[in-house]
Amino acid sequence: MHEVKQLELFLLLRGFYKKEELANLFYSIIGQSIDFRSLVMENYLKVDHVDELAQIARMGRTNFNNKFVKSLAHLPTNGF
């Protein structure tokens, strides 16, 4: 039943809204994760330690680790 309702919602959204409207609607939900992921991917080769990457992201280590897990599904390692 869940899959049927999910498909129904998807079809309704795609049928009644433009792609730009859907992007604006869902940006507040997924946009920050995409931005964080981009920040990590653009900078991880430039640093030697996770703490440096957390500084670039302007976050404490704990907050960085939590956001990393939410965005990339695993804990960062100390060395890259």
C-alpha positions in Angstrom: 0.0 0.0 0.0 2.9 2.4 0.8 4.4 2.0 -2.6 1.1 2.7 -4.3 0.6 5.9 -2.3 4.2 7.0 -3.0 3.7 6.4 -6.7 0.4 8.3 -6.7 2.1 11.3 -5.0 5.0 11.2 -7.4 2.6 11.2 -10.4 0.5 14.0 -9.0 3.5 16.2 -8.3 5.0 15.5 -11.8 1.6 16.1 -13.4 0.7 19.4 -11.8 4.1 21.1 -11.2 7.0 22.2 -13.3 10.5 20.8 -12.4 11.5 24.3 -11.2 8.6 24.4 -8.8 9.3 21.0 -7.4 13.0 21.9 -7.0 12.0 25.0 -5.0 9.6 22.9 -2.9 12.1 20.3 -1.9 15.2 22.4 -1.7 14.6 23.2 2.0 14.5 19.4 2.7 17.5 18.2 0.6 19.3 21.4 -0.4 21.4 21.7 2.6 22.6 18.1 2.3 23.5 18.6 -1.3 25.5 21.8 -0.4 27.3 20.0 2.5 28.1 17.0 0.3 29.5 19.4 -2.4 31.6 21.2 0.2 33.1 17.8 1.4 33.7 16.6 -2.1 35.4 19.8 -3.2 37.7 20.0 -0.2 38.5 16.6 1.1 41.7 16.2 -1.0 42.9 19.6 0.2 43.1 18.6 3.9 45.0 16.1 5.9 42.6 15.6 8.8 38.8 15.7 9.4 39.3 18.6 11.8 40.5 20.8 8.9 37.5 19.9 6.9 35.2 20.7 9.8 37.0 24.1 10.0 36.3 24.8 6.3 32.7 23.9 6.9 32.7 26.3 9.9 31.5 23.6 12.3 32.7 21.9 15.4 33.9 18.3 15.0 30.7 16.7 16.6 28.3 18.8 14.5 30.4 18.0 11.4 30.4 14.3 12.1 26.6 14.3 12.6 26.0 16.1 9.4 28.5 13.9 7.6 26.7 10.8 8.7 23.3 12.2 7.6 24.6 13.3 4.2 27.1 10.6 3.4 25.8 7.6 5.5 29.1 6.9 7.4 31.5 8.5 9.8 34.5 10.4 8.4 37.9 8.9 9.1 40.7 10.9 10.6 43.0 10.7 7.6 42.0 11.1 4.0 
